[in-house]
């Protein structure tokens, strides 16, 4: 799908196409169905995207345009028909990228998932009376896992889409999400010294809301592991946490704006400021 067209026109075109033929789904990737009229929009040679034992057939052009990793793997060799997702990536999250690649978004599920699992979807948590120490809504976990995958495959557009969801669900929502230290550690993933804007966001949220038991259980032993794995936060944390909670929250509201956490990309017409 061309990324350079106006975002409003693209959305209108997608809605028109969806309404044109809802009764004739064609499955391109497992678990995601697209109506037949989407196929003319693809009009691209398909590439096998592999993550462990799982394979998705996705259009070559959008892969090259949206991921610097895939661009490196595919550029200069028109016969290349397979690309590899980095080791240890989550296949469930790759499905979100595939759906975003074709529709500019991914659908959110309504069940709970366990923080401690590296997989996005498995195992599922209890459907009733969730324990925030162990579980989160699917959407709360998915946006973090999606951003990290975007970081792993170096896809600025997917990272920016995921960051919108992170801020919507973790900073602007009422009530606020409950930040589990396992999620915070996963969000702070770094590769070969590349800076992570999600890591910076987590740092700022931890400093702003430390002591707010509705957001962070500061007595959870997992936070000791988090600070040990992120020593660069220690000095910042110690210099800020002594301030009164209201002052730290005011600083957070001034600093935590979407544009401060977006990746640079040629076309950003699908990014909306919050």
C-alpha positions in Angstrom: 0.0 0.0 0.0 1.4 3.4 -0.9 2.4 5.4 2.2 2.7 8.7 0.5 -0.9 9.5 -0.1 -3.0 11.7 2.2 -4.0 9.9 5.4 -7.6 11.0 5.2 -7.9 9.8 1.6 -6.4 6.5 2.5 -8.8 5.9 5.4 -11.8 6.8 3.2 -10.5 4.5 0.4 -10.1 1.6 2.9 -13.6 2.1 4.3 -15.1 2.2 0.8 -13.2 -1.0 -0.1 -14.3 -2.8 3.1 -17.9 -2.0 2.3 -17.6 -3.1 -1.3 -17.1 -6.8 -0.6 -17.3 -7.9 3.1 -18.6 -11.3 2.1 -15.5 -12.5 0.3 -12.6 -12.7 2.7 -9.2 -13.9 1.5 -6.6 -14.9 4.1 -3.1 -13.6 3.5 -1.7 -14.2 6.9 -2.9 -16.5 9.7 -5.6 -14.8 11.8 -6.0 -11.7 9.6 -8.6 -11.6 6.9 -8.8 -9.0 4.1 -11.6 -8.5 1.6 -10.9 -9.3 -2.0 -10.7 -5.6 -3.1 -7.5 -5.2 -1.0 -5.5 -7.3 -3.5 -5.3 -4.7 -6.2 -3.7 -2.4 -3.6 -0.9 -4.9 -3.0 0.1 -5.5 -6.6 3.6 -6.5 -5.3 5.7 -9.6 -5.4 5.4 -11.5 -2.1 8.3 -12.2 0.2 8.4 -14.9 2.9 8.9 -13.2 6.3 10.2 -15.8 8.7 10.2 -15.7 12.5 11.3 -19.0 14.0 9.1 -21.8 12.4 6.4 -19.3 11.3 6.2 -17.6 7.9 4.1 -14.7 6.6 3.8 -13.9 2.8 4.0 -10.1 2.6 4.4 -7.6 -0.3 8.0 -6.8 -1.1 7.6 -3.0 -1.8 6.0 -2.1 1.6 8.5 -4.3 3.4 11.4 -2.3 1.8 9.7 1.1 2.4 8.8 0.5 6.1 11.7 -1.5 7.5 15.4 -0.6 7.2 16.3 -4.2 8.2 14.2 -5.6 5.4 15.5 -2.9 3.0 19.0 -4.2 3.7 18.0 -7.8 3.2 16.1 -7.2 0.0 17.8 -4.2 -1.8 19.9 -5.0 -4.8 18.6 -8.6 -5.2 15.3 -9.0 -7.0 15.5 -12.7 -6.6 15.6 -12.6 -2.8 12.2 -14.1 -1.6 12.8 -14.6 2.1 13.7 -12.3 5.0 14.4 -13.2 8.6 13.0 -11.6 11.7 15.7 -11.2 14.4 16.1 -14.1 16.8 14.0 -14.0 20.0 11.3 -11.9 18.4 7.7 -12.8 19.3 5.7 -14.4 16.4 2.4 -13.1 17.8 3.7 -9.6 17.6 5.0 -10.1 14.0 1.3 -10.7 13.1 0.5 -7.2 14.4 3.3 -5.8 12.1 1.9 -7.7 9.1 -1.6 -6.4 9.8 -0.3 -2.8 10.2 1.7 -3.2 7.0 -1.4 -3.9 5.0 -4.0 -1.7 6.8 -2.0 1.0 8.7 -3.3 -0.4 12.0 -3.8 -3.6 14.0 -7.0 -4.7 15.7 -7.1 -4.8 19.5 -8.2 -7.9 21.4 -10.4 -7.7 24.5 -8.9 -10.4 26.8 -6.2 -10.3 29.5 -2.6 -11.6 29.0 0.2 -12.4 31.4 3.1 -10.0 31.8 5.6 -12.7 32.6 5.3 -14.4 29.2 7.5 -13.3 26.4 4.7 -14.2 24.0 2.0 -11.5 23.4 -1.0 -13.9 23.4 0.1 -17.0 25.3 -0.8 -17.9 27.9 -3.9 -15.8 28.4 -4.8 -14.5 31.8 -8.1 -14.8 33.7 -11.0 -13.1 32.0 -12.5 -11.8 35.3 -11.0 -10.0 38.2 -7.5 -9.5 36.8 -4.6 -9.1 39.1 -2.5 -6.2 37.7 0.6 -7.7 39.4 0.3 -10.6 36.9 -1.9 -9.5 34.0 -2.7 -6.6 31.7 -5.3 -6.0 29.0 -4.1 -7.3 25.6 -3.9 -3.7 24.3 -1.6 -2.5 27.1 0.9 -5.3 26.5 0.6 -5.3 22.7 1.6 -1.7 22.2 4.8 -2.2 24.2 5.6 -5.5 22.4 4.8 -3.9 19.0 7.2 -1.0 19.6 10.0 -3.3 20.6 9.5 -5.4 17.4 9.5 -2.2 15.4 12.8 -1.3 17.1 14.2 -4.8 16.3 13.3 -4.6 12.6 14.1 -0.8 12.4 10.6 0.2 11.2 10.1 3.9 12.1 6.4 3.9 10.9 5.5 0.9 13.0 7.3 2.3 16.0 5.5 5.6 15.7 2.1 3.8 15.4 2.9 1.7 18.5 4.1 4.8 20.4 0.7 6.5 19.8 -0.9 3.5 21.4 1.6 3.5 24.3 0.8 7.1 25.2 -2.9 6.6 24.7 -3.0 3.6 27.0 -0.3 4.4 29.5 -0.3 8.2 29.9 -3.5 9.6 28.6 -6.0 6.9 29.6 -8.2 7.0 32.7 -7.6 5.1 34.8 -3.9 4.8 34.1 -2.4 1.5 33.2 -0.5 -0.4 36.0 3.2 -0.6 35.1 4.6 -4.0 35.8 8.4 -4.2 36.2 8.6 -7.1 33.7 6.9 -4.9 31.1 9.2 -2.0 32.0 12.3 -4.2 31.5 11.0 -5.5 28.2 10.2 -1.9 27.0 13.8 -0.9 27.8 15.3 -3.4 25.3 18.3 -2.0 23.4 20.3 -3.3 20.5 23.9 -2.5 19.8 23.7 0.8 21.7 20.9 2.2 19.5 19.0 4.7 21.5 15.4 3.7 22.5 12.8 6.3 22.8 10.5 3.9 24.5 13.2 3.4 27.2 13.3 7.1 27.7 9.5 7.3 28.0 9.5 4.5 30.6 12.2 6.3 32.6 10.1 9.5 32.6 6.9 7.7 33.6 8.7 5.8 36.4 10.1 9.1 37.8 6.9 11.0 37.4 4.7 8.4 39.0 6.9 6.7 41.5 5.0 6.4 44.8 1.6 6.4 43.1 0.5 2.9 44.0 -2.3 3.0 41.4 0.4 3.0 38.8 3.6 1.4 40.3 3.9 -1.0 43.2 7.3 0.3 44.4 7.6 -2.7 46.8 7.5 -5.2 44.0 10.9 -7.1 44.0 11.0 -6.9 40.2 11.9 -3.2 40.4 15.2 -4.1 42.0 16.0 -6.2 38.9 14.8 -3.3 36.7 17.2 -0.8 38.3 20.1 -3.3 38.2 19.6 -3.8 34.5 19.2 -0.1 33.8 21.9 1.6 35.9 21.8 4.8 33.8 18.4 5.5 35.4 19.7 5.3 39.0 21.3 8.8 39.1 18.4 10.4 37.4 16.0 8.6 39.6 17.8 9.6 42.8 18.0 13.2 41.8 14.3 13.5 41.0 12.5 11.1 43.3 13.1 13.5 46.3 10.8 16.1 44.7 7.2 16.2 45.7 4.9 14.0 43.6 3.0 16.9 42.3 6.2 18.6 41.0 7.3 15.3 39.3 3.9 14.9 37.7 4.0 18.5 36.3 7.4 17.8 34.9 6.1 14.6 33.3 3.1 16.3 31.7 5.4 19.0 30.2 8.0 16.5 28.9 5.8 13.5 27.8 4.5 14.6 24.4 4.1 12.4 21.4 6.4 14.5 19.1 9.3 13.9 21.6 9.1 10.2 21.1 8.5 9.8 17.3 11.1 8.3 15.0 12.2 10.2 11.9 10.5 8.9 8.7 10.0 10.5 5.3 6.3 10.4 5.5 4.5 11.1 8.8 1.0 11.9 7.5 -0.5 9.1 9.5 0.8 10.4 12.8 -1.6 12.3 15.0 -0.6 14.5 18.0 -2.2 13.7 21.3 
